[in-house]
Amino acid sequence: MNEEQLERAIEFLTQSQADSAVRNAVIEENFQKLQARQDRFQDRLEELAKLTHDLVTVAQMHSRRLDRLDGIQPY
C-alpha cells in the first residue's frame, strides 16, 4: 500500500466513524423520544385502569342501591 492509498484508507475510516457517530446520536435521540412516549402511555394506561376500577365500584354501589329499593336485598 502506497502513501496515497494509506491516506485514502485513513480518510475513509475517519469518515465512517464520523457517520457512525451521527447515526448513533440519531438513534439515541429517537430512543429517548420513544421512552418518553412510553412513559406517557404508561401513565395514561394507569389512569384508565383507575378510572375503570372506580366506574366498576360505582356501578356495583348503584346496583346494590337499586336492589335495596326494589326490596331484593336487605340493607
Secondary structure as a PSIPRED ss2 file (coil, helix, strand):
# PSIPRED VFORMAT (PSIPRED V4.0)

   1 M C   1.000  0.000  0.000
   2 N C   1.000  0.000  0.000
   3 E H   0.000  1.000  0.000
   4 E H   0.000  1.000  0.000
   5 Q H   0.000  1.000  0.000
   6 L H   0.000  1.000  0.000
   7 E H   0.000  1.000  0.000
   8 R H   0.000  1.000  0.000
   9 A H   0.000  1.000  0.000
  10 I H   0.000  1.000  0.000
  11 E H   0.000  1.000  0.000
  12 F H   0.000  1.000  0.000
  13 L H   0.000  1.000  0.000
  14 T H   0.000  1.000  0.000
  15 Q H   0.000  1.000  0.000
  16 S H   0.000  1.000  0.000
  17 Q H   0.000  1.000  0.000
  18 A H   0.000  1.000  0.000
  19 D H   0.000  1.000  0.000
  20 S H   0.000  1.000  0.000
  21 A H   0.000  1.000  0.000
  22 V H   0.000  1.000  0.000
  23 R H   0.000  1.000  0.000
  24 N H   0.000  1.000  0.000
  25 A H   0.000  1.000  0.000
  26 V H   0.000  1.000  0.000
  27 I H   0.000  1.000  0.000
  28 E H   0.000  1.000  0.000
  29 E H   0.000  1.000  0.000
  30 N H   0.000  1.000  0.000
  31 F H   0.000  1.000  0.000
  32 Q H   0.000  1.000  0.000
  33 K H   0.000  1.000  0.000
  34 L H   0.000  1.000  0.000
  35 Q H   0.000  1.000  0.000
  36 A H   0.000  1.000  0.000
  37 R H   0.000  1.000  0.000
  38 Q H   0.000  1.000  0.000
  39 D H   0.000  1.000  0.000
  40 R H   0.000  1.000  0.000
  41 F H   0.000  1.000  0.000
  42 Q H   0.000  1.000  0.000
  43 D H   0.000  1.000  0.000
  44 R H   0.000  1.000  0.000
  45 L H   0.000  1.000  0.000
  46 E H   0.000  1.000  0.000
  47 E H   0.000  1.000  0.000
  48 L H   0.000  1.000  0.000
  49 A H   0.000  1.000  0.000
  50 K H   0.000  1.000  0.000
  51 L H   0.000  1.000  0.000
  52 T H   0.000  1.000  0.000
  53 H H   0.000  1.000  0.000
  54 D H   0.000  1.000  0.000
  55 L H   0.000  1.000  0.000
  56 V H   0.000  1.000  0.000
  57 T H   0.000  1.000  0.000
  58 V H   0.000  1.000  0.000
  59 A H   0.000  1.000  0.000
  60 Q H   0.000  1.000  0.000
  61 M H   0.000  1.000  0.000
  62 H H   0.000  1.000  0.000
  63 S H   0.000  1.000  0.000
  64 R H   0.000  1.000  0.000
  65 R H   0.000  1.000  0.000
  66 L H   0.000  1.000  0.000
  67 D H   0.000  1.000  0.000
  68 R H   0.000  1.000  0.000
  69 L H   0.000  1.000  0.000
  70 D H   0.000  1.000  0.000
  71 G C   1.000  0.000  0.000
  72 I C   1.000  0.000  0.000
  73 Q C   1.000  0.000  0.000
  74 P C   1.000  0.000  0.000
  75 Y C   1.000  0.000  0.000
